[in-house]
């Protein structure tokens, strides 16, 4: 039996579960958990951990009909049919369910429950026609969502985009930032980056790419920057419907590689060489550079600043002479 059911949301444990947090940043990035509303939530979680551990030791484990248990309103796993699930189901079929799931009473319907974590074990029990072992714990929505996020992050090694979409869904359900940060054991900076990726990449693209295990924050932000251009968004949406994308075993990198290949190479225009002029005594040096839509004059040497002031003071007459010369063709 694991000693720490839900884990902690501070210190080294936070870094271990969150590869997106750089080494050495654990103290700074976890300090938020001990302040204000997050601190109160952390203390509530500690109490939940302690109580749940006692339950897991056999004090209050019950057998429930899976049909009485509803899913959490927020799913954190994109691909339910992951490679590990069949093995889990076969193990439960052969040896029974070893670890109970955690449920809470349904907030609106008496006699029903909502799963907090253990969704795959619940699914296996349903498919096998078995009762499911469960710990029943009354808790409000915020504590339940934090417990779900912490437990599933520890068990499932959720990918960056799964965690990002989990955060987005919580925000859409009006959970506050403290709750979202506690559920994912992250700070404001990482939450902002996760939300940016999840919100700015089209939902159709996220669904098509899937969990993208092993693809971290930097690569997702690279994709996000590319699809900020409407034309690239259209290309991405069209490409995910193609056979090449559907047949790929690495959909994220297939999509990113395609979009990168569509970028027009940058061409460096060869501008005209700077023109220079100086009087015989070299008292001033004038350098002019034509950049197409702009023209730059640089006045250097002893009289450079004085000549620059004089040109500015006489620009009206100089420009008048210029217009007159252009009108007459001189």
BELTAGI-V75318 format. One record per residue. N is the residue number from 0. RES is the residue in one small letter. SS is DSSP state (h for helix, s for strand, l for the rest). PHI is phi in whole degrees, 0 to 359 (999 if undefined). PSI is psi in whole degrees, -180 to 180 (none if undefined). Layout:
N_RES_SS_PHI_PSI + N_RES_SS_PHI_PSI
This chain:
0_x_l_999_132 + 1_x_l_293_141 + 2_x_l_285_-30 + 3_x_l_239_101 + 4_x_l_296_-52 + 5_x_l_259_-14 + 6_x_l_79_-178 + 7_x_l_251_168 + 8_x_l_241_26 + 9_x_l_225_171 + 10_x_h_63_-153 + 11_x_h_298_-32 + 12_x_h_298_-36 + 13_x_h_297_-44 + 14_x_h_294_-39 + 15_x_h_299_-39 + 16_x_h_276_-16 + 17_x_l_234_88 + 18_x_l_296_-12 + 19_x_l_283_-13 + 20_x_l_268_121 + 21_x_l_298_152 + 22_x_l_300_141 + 23_x_l_90_-6 + 24_x_l_258_8 + 25_x_h_298_-42 + 26_x_h_294_-48 + 27_x_h_296_-46 + 28_x_h_281_-13 + 29_x_h_257_-10 + 30_x_h_301_-30 + 31_x_h_301_-28 + 32_x_h_291_-15 + 33_x_h_256_8 + 34_x_l_247_145 + 35_x_h_53_-135 + 36_x_h_297_-34 + 37_x_h_294_-37 + 38_x_h_297_-42 + 39_x_h_296_-40 + 40_x_h_294_-38 + 41_x_h_297_-43 + 42_x_h_295_-38 + 43_x_h_295_-39 + 44_x_h_295_-40 + 45_x_h_301_-42 + 46_x_h_294_-39 + 47_x_h_295_-42 + 48_x_h_301_-49 + 49_x_h_298_-46 + 50_x_h_293_-41 + 51_x_h_293_-34 + 52_x_h_298_-42 + 53_x_h_297_-40 + 54_x_h_295_-43 + 55_x_h_295_-24 + 56_x_h_283_0 + 57_x_h_114_4 + 58_x_h_284_-32 + 59_x_l_212_46 + 60_x_s_269_129 + 61_x_s_238_163 + 62_x_s_259_125 + 63_x_s_238_149 + 64_x_l_285_122 + 65_x_h_304_-26 + 66_x_h_291_-14 + 67_x_h_271_-2 + 68_x_s_248_123 + 69_x_s_266_158 + 70_x_l_286_157 + 71_x_l_296_145 + 72_x_l_293_-14 + 73_x_l_237_117 + 74_x_l_263_135 + 75_x_l_257_-14 + 76_x_l_259_128 + 77_x_l_283_-48 + 78_x_l_255_102 + 79_x_l_293_-37 + 80_x_l_274_61 + 81_x_l_281_169 + 82_x_h_296_-25 + 83_x_h_278_-22 + 84_x_h_297_-48 + 85_x_h_304_-38 + 86_x_h_294_-40 + 87_x_h_296_-45 + 88_x_h_298_-43 + 89_x_h_295_-36 + 90_x_h_293_-43 + 91_x_h_295_-37 + 92_x_h_295_-40 + 93_x_h_278_-39 + 94_x_h_240_-4 + 95_x_l_88_171 + 96_x_l_276_116 + 97_x_l_276_-42 + 98_x_l_248_127 + 99_x_l_293_158 + 100_x_s_269_169 + 101_x_s_247_127 + 102_x_s_231_164 + 103_x_s_230_154 + 104_x_s_302_141 + 105_x_l_298_131 + 106_x_l_293_-17 + 107_x_l_237_-23 + 108_x_l_240_115 + 109_x_l_295_141 + 110_x_l_85_-2 + 111_x_l_243_167 + 112_x_s_224_163 + 113_x_s_237_131 + 114_x_s_288_133 + 115_x_s_267_-53 + 116_x_s_210_160 + 117_x_l_106_28 + 118_x_h_298_-39 + 119_x_h_288_-36 + 120_x_h_294_-37 + 121_x_h_295_-44 + 122_x_h_298_-42 + 123_x_h_298_-42 + 124_x_h_298_-41 + 125_x_h_299_-48 + 126_x_h_294_-32 + 127_x_h_270_-4 + 128_x_l_70_34 + 129_x_l_250_156 + 130_x_l_290_152 + 131_x_s_250_135 + 132_x_s_283_132 + 133_x_s_214_151 + 134_x_s_257_127 + 135_x_s_260_123 + 136_x_l_223_121 + 137_x_l_288_130 + 138_x_l_201_154 + 139_x_l_279_176 + 140_x_h_300_-42 + 141_x_h_295_-48 + 142_x_h_296_-39 + 143_x_h_297_-42 + 144_x_h_289_-34 + 145_x_h_293_-45 + 146_x_h_299_-42 + 147_x_h_299_-49 + 148_x_h_298_-44 + 149_x_h_294_-47 + 150_x_h_293_-46 + 151_x_h_290_-32 + 152_x_h_296_-38 + 153_x_h_287_-41 + 154_x_h_281_-43 + 155_x_h_262_-11 + 156_x_l_51_56 + 157_x_l_301_145 + 158_x_l_284_169 + 159_x_h_302_-44 + 160_x_h_286_-31 + 161_x_h_296_-43 + 162_x_h_292_-37 + 163_x_h_294_-43 + 164_x_h_289_-31 + 165_x_h_297_-45 + 166_x_h_298_-43 + 167_x_h_298_-44 + 168_x_h_297_-41 + 169_x_h_298_-41 + 170_x_h_296_-39 + 171_x_h_294_-27 + 172_x_l_270_10 + 173_x_l_70_25 + 174_x_l_287_142 + 175_x_l_282_169 + 176_x_h_298_-37 + 177_x_h_298_-41 + 178_x_h_294_-44 + 179_x_h_296_-44 + 180_x_h_296_-40 + 181_x_h_292_-38 + 182_x_h_297_-33 + 183_x_h_253_-3 + 184_x_l_55_53 + 185_x_l_229_172 + 186_x_l_252_-177 + 187_x_h_299_-41 + 188_x_h_297_-49 + 189_x_h_292_-37 + 190_x_h_299_-43 + 191_x_h_299_-42 + 192_x_h_292_-40 + 193_x_h_298_-46 + 194_x_h_296_-38 + 195_x_h_298_-45 + 196_x_h_295_-48 + 197_x_h_294_-30 + 198_x_h_272_-32 + 199_x_h_266_-20 + 200_x_l_272_130 + 201_x_l_306_141 + 202_x_h_301_-37 + 203_x_h_299_-37 + 204_x_h_291_-44 + 205_x_h_299_-43 + 206_x_h_297_-42 + 207_x_h_291_-39 + 208_x_h_289_-39 + 209_x_l_83_-156 + 210_x_l_292_-29 + 211_x_l_49_58 + 212_x_l_302_135 + 213_x_l_89_-8 + 214_x_l_266_118 + 215_x_l_267_-173 + 216_x_h_301_-45 + 217_x_h_300_-42 + 218_x_h_291_-38 + 219_x_h_293_-37 + 220_x_h_292_-31 + 221_x_h_296_-44 + 222_x_h_296_-41 + 223_x_h_302_-44 + 224_x_h_297_-38 + 225_x_h_293_-44 + 226_x_l_279_5 + 227_x_l_292_-24 + 228_x_l_278_124 + 229_x_h_309_-39 + 230_x_h_297_-39 + 231_x_h_289_-33 + 232_x_h_299_-44 + 233_x_h_297_-40 + 234_x_h_295_-41 + 235_x_h_295_-46 + 236_x_h_297_-39 + 237_x_h_291_-39 + 238_x_h_292_-37 + 239_x_l_292_-12 + 240_x_l_266_-1 + 241_x_l_275_160 + 242_x_h_294_-36 + 243_x_h_301_-42 + 244_x_h_291_-45 + 245_x_h_297_-32 + 246_x_l_274_-6 + 247_x_l_283_141 + 248_x_l_272_-9 + 249_x_l_227_77 + 250_x_h_294_-37 + 251_x_h_299_-54 + 252_x_h_291_-28 + 253_x_h_296_-45 + 254_x_h_294_-47 + 255_x_h_298_-43 + 256_x_h_298_-40 + 257_x_h_297_-48 + 258_x_h_296_-39 + 259_x_h_296_-35 + 260_x_h_289_-19 + 261_x_l_275_-9 + 262_x_l_291_137 + 263_x_l_283_130 + 264_x_l_298_139 + 265_x_l_289_132 + 266_x_l_249_131 + 267_x_l_266_110 + 268_x_l_293_136 + 269_x_l_273_102 + 270_x_l_284_165 + 271_x_l_293_149 + 272_x_l_295_144 + 273_x_l_302_139 + 274_x_s_263_142 + 275_x_s_232_154 + 276_x_s_211_141 + 277_x_s_213_146 + 278_x_l_286_172 + 279_x_l_300_-36 + 280_x_l_275_2 + 281_x_l_58_28 + 282_x_l_287_-18 + 283_x_l_213_147 + 284_x_s_234_124 + 285_x_s_250_124 + 286_x_s_242_124 + 287_x_s_244_136 + 288_x_s_229_122 + 289_x_s_268_117 + 290_x_l_251_25 + 291_x_l_90_-76 + 292_x_l_261_3 + 293_x_l_213_159 + 294_x_s_223_129 + 295_x_s_246_131 + 296_x_s_249_132 + 297_x_s_241_126 + 298_x_s_247_116 + 299_x_s_234_-175 + 300_x_l_75_-173 + 301_x_l_301_-47 + 302_x_l_269_4 + 303_x_h_304_-54 + 304_x_h_298_-40 + 305_x_h_295_-42 + 306_x_h_295_-39 + 307_x_h_299_-44 + 308_x_h_297_-41 + 309_x_h_295_-40 + 310_x_h_297_-44 + 311_x_h_298_-41 + 312_x_h_291_-25 + 313_x_l_249_17 + 314_x_h_299_-35 + 315_x_h_299_-49 + 316_x_h_289_-36 + 317_x_h_297_-45 + 318_x_h_292_-34 + 319_x_h_296_-44 + 320_x_h_297_-37 + 321_x_h_297_-46 + 322_x_h_296_-41 + 323_x_h_295_-41 + 324_x_h_296_-39 + 325_x_h_288_-30 + 326_x_h_285_-32 + 327_x_h_269_-11 + 328_x_l_82_9 + 329_x_l_287_none
